[in-house]
Amino acid sequence: MWPRSLNPALKDWNGRRVWLIGASSGIGAALAAALAAKGAMLALSSRREAALRGVVQPAAQPIILPFDVADPVAWEHAWTELNKHWEAPDLVVFCAADYHPQRSWEIDPEQARHTVETNLTSIYYGLHYVLPSMLKRGSGGLVLLASVAGYMGLPNATVYGPTKAALINLAELLYVDLRSRGLGVYLVNPGFVQTPLTAKNDFAMPSLQTPTQAANAIVAGLANGRFEISFPSHFTRPLKWASLLPYRLRFAALLQLLRLA
Ligand SMILES: NC(=O)c1ccc[n+]([C@@H]2O[C@H](COP(=O)([O-])OP(=O)(O)OC[C@H]3O[C@@H](n4cnc5c(N)ncnc54)[C@H](OP(=O)(O)O)[C@@H]3O)[C@@H](O)[C@H]2O)c1
């Protein structure tokens, strides 16, 4: 018998300890505000300390842990600092990302390295620190912010897209690895959301969501214990279906979609 939901349903946030990494703007900041309003205890990370301090009301008393996720030594310091407050988080949200729209003939190798380290390598640094204590306790969850750009190769996402495809793959294997050990793994694949990240796009973004809409969709998906949380579904579902087609049809569908966008 298949379970109704693949993950534990996260409905009661009161006192739940959430480490949100990439929380100073956009989706991460909106999610922090939504979870604080529901009574979660928050640790907030990104590089910009001043921005992190303005994300939720001081009354929520978030732990502010500024660091650069692309730096493995900084991860060690952040984890040591977090451990002064919490032995292990209940939920870790990997939300930090770097994005530079560029076509394949515009690659900047140094920028590409930085994007891969921020979006993908950093998750391995983080897992190295958070997993042992979460596994020891046998409960908790990991949330990976990937993207529909990971469903299939989309022009402009030359470096970003492959990092998000890798995160989808990683979330799948983490789920299989960790579910029997009591941990939930939640994969978030948003469509377009209006944030500093997408402000770099010079093309029309269909079905653009606000960060608050994105945060609400994520909270709803977590409450339903979904493995994949993707929104808005009228935009993301056709992309997902297109990604399942044989290549001949997939490329034709993609070119059609891009013409419509
Ligand atoms: N917006 C969209 O349409 C969209 C669609 C699909 C997926 N996503 C994903 O959703 C997540 C949030 O994106 P967003 O749109 O909300 O973008 P955003 O507003 O630019 O937020 C990115 C966050 O990552 C942090 N960050 C970036 N580099 C970092 C580093 N080296 N170390 C630590 N923190 C770092 C930023 O803070 P600092 O600058 O303070 O470090 C910021 O808090 C990302 O994973 C993104 O790929 C977004």
The ligand as an ORCA input file, in Angstrom:
! r2SCAN-3c Opt
* xyz 0 1
  N      12.698     33.577     -7.821
  C      12.390     32.549     -8.635
  O      11.687     32.716     -9.647
  C      12.866     31.174     -8.311
  C      12.404     30.132     -9.110
  C      12.835     28.837     -8.853
  C      13.685     28.608     -7.799
  N      14.125     29.635     -7.017
  C      15.020     29.318     -5.923
  O      14.504     29.832     -4.713
  C      15.587     30.133     -3.841
  C      15.456     31.558     -3.337
  O      15.617     32.419     -4.454
  P      15.011     33.874     -4.507
  O      14.375     34.011     -5.817
  O      14.254     34.180     -3.269
  O      16.366     34.729     -4.598
  P      16.985     35.898     -3.722
  O      15.966     36.846     -3.241
  O      18.130     36.401     -4.524
  O      17.529     35.094     -2.447
  C      18.716     34.357     -2.491
  C      19.197     34.197     -1.060
  O      20.423     33.455     -1.085
  C      21.389     34.156     -0.299
  N      22.701     33.859     -0.821
  C      23.146     33.989     -2.094
  N      24.445     33.629     -2.173
  C      24.809     33.256     -0.924
  C      26.023     32.809     -0.346
  N      27.132     32.642     -1.100
  N      26.051     32.518      0.970
  C      24.939     32.677      1.738
  N      23.763     33.088      1.261
  C      23.710     33.396     -0.057
  C      21.004     35.632     -0.458
  O      21.443     36.427      0.626
  P      22.785     37.279      0.730
  O      22.903     38.105     -0.508
  O      22.552     38.064      1.986
  O      23.901     36.308      0.902
  C      19.485     35.523     -0.383
  O      19.073     35.462      0.958
  C      16.864     29.885     -4.633
  O      17.357     28.594     -4.340
  C      16.388     29.952     -6.061
  O      17.217     29.213     -6.938
  C      13.734     30.912     -7.255
*
